[in-house]
Amino acid sequence: MLMMSTDPGGGRHFGQLYYRYFHQPSLSWWCGVNGNLMGNAVVIFKASKILNKPSYRALAMRQLDWVLGENPFDASCISGVGYNHPSVFRASEFSPPTPVIDGGAFSGPGDSQTICPT
């Protein structure tokens, strides 16, 4: 285990470990974590069935709840589902641009000093 002398979690501890809601703002790149959360939810849900652990199913649901709006921004990241949707990024690489499709998942909130101060 890598032990750090600073607090990369911004005061969020889990035992001797730290956690963040978003990537660190000091990174030169970042994007939202919704894809990671939904992938983790699938694996945790399958583990709940294999190991017969209902508590894992609840944890998987919490991952999906975040994407559906149970987050600090109270924003659903699935187009056409919920409310407070983030603005759609319109790239100029495609002409005509890809339409917004109901059920499409946004990449989710990233991190900056204004969103997640540390």
For each residue, the residues with C-beta under 8 A, 3 or more apart:
1: 16 17
2:
3: 16
4: 7 8 18
5:
6:
7: 4 10 11 18
8: 4 18 20 24
9: 12 13 18 19 20
10: 7 20 116 117 118
11: 7
12: 9 18 19 20 21
13: 9 16 17 18 19
14: 17 18 19
15:
16: 1 3 13
17: 1 13 14
18: 4 7 8 9 12 13 14
19: 9 12 13 14
20: 8 9 10 12 23 24 111 116
21: 12 71 72 111 116
22: 30 33 109 110 111 115 116
23: 20 27 30 31 33 110 111
24: 8 20 27 30 111 118
25: 30 111 112 113 116 118
26:
27: 23 24 30
28:
29:
30: 22 23 24 25 27 110 111
31: 23 107 108 110
32: 35 77 106 107 108 109 110
33: 22 23 36 37 107 108 110
34: 37 38 66 67 77 105 106 107 108
35: 32 38 39 105 107 108
36: 33 39 40
37: 33 34 40 41 63 64 66 67 108
38: 34 35 41 42 63 64 67 105
39: 35 36 42 43
40: 36 37 43 44 60 63
41: 37 38 44 45 60 61 63 64
42: 38 39 45 46 60
43: 39 40 46 47
44: 40 41 47 48 56 57 59 60 63
45: 41 42 48 49 56 57 60
46: 42 43 49 50
47: 43 44 50 51 53 56
48: 44 45 51 52 53 54 55 56 57 60
49: 45 46 52 57
50: 46 47
51: 47 48 56
52: 48 49
53: 47 48 56 57
54: 48 57 58
55: 48 58 59
56: 44 45 47 48 51 53 59 60
57: 44 45 48 49 53 54 60 61
58: 54 55 61 62
59: 44 55 56 62 63
60: 40 41 42 44 45 48 56 57 63 64
61: 41 57 58 64 65
62: 58 59 65 66 70
63: 37 38 40 41 44 59 60 66 67
64: 37 38 41 60 61 67 68
65: 61 62 68 69 70
66: 34 37 62 63 70 71
67: 34 37 38 63 64 71 76 77 78 105 108
68: 64 65 76 77 78 81 82
69: 65 74 75 76 77 82 83 84
70: 62 65 66
71: 21 66 67 74 75 109
72: 21
73: 84 109
74: 69 71 83 84
75: 69 71 82 83 84 85 86 109
76: 67 68 69 81 82 83 84 85
77: 32 34 67 68 69 85 86 105 106 107 108 109
78: 67 68 81 82 103 104 105 106
79: 85 88 100 101 102 103 104 105 106
80: 102 103 104
81: 68 76 78 102 103
82: 68 69 75 76 78 85
83: 69 74 75 76
84: 69 73 74 75 76
85: 75 76 77 79 82 106
86: 75 77 106 108 109
87:
88: 79 100 106
89:
90: 97
91: 94 97
92: 95 97
93:
94: 91 97 98
95: 92
96:
97: 90 91 92 94
98: 94 101
99:
100: 79 88 104
101: 79 98 104
102: 79 80 81
103: 78 79 80 81
104: 78 79 80 100 101
105: 34 35 38 67 77 78 79 108
106: 32 34 77 78 79 85 86 88
107: 31 32 33 34 35 77 110
108: 31 32 33 34 35 37 67 77 86 105
109: 22 32 71 73 75 77 86 115
110: 22 23 30 31 32 33 107 115
111: 20 21 22 23 24 25 30 115 116
112: 25 115 116
113: 25 116 117 118
114: 117
115: 22 109 110 111 112
116: 10 20 21 22 25 111 112 113
117: 10 113 114
118: 10 24 25 113
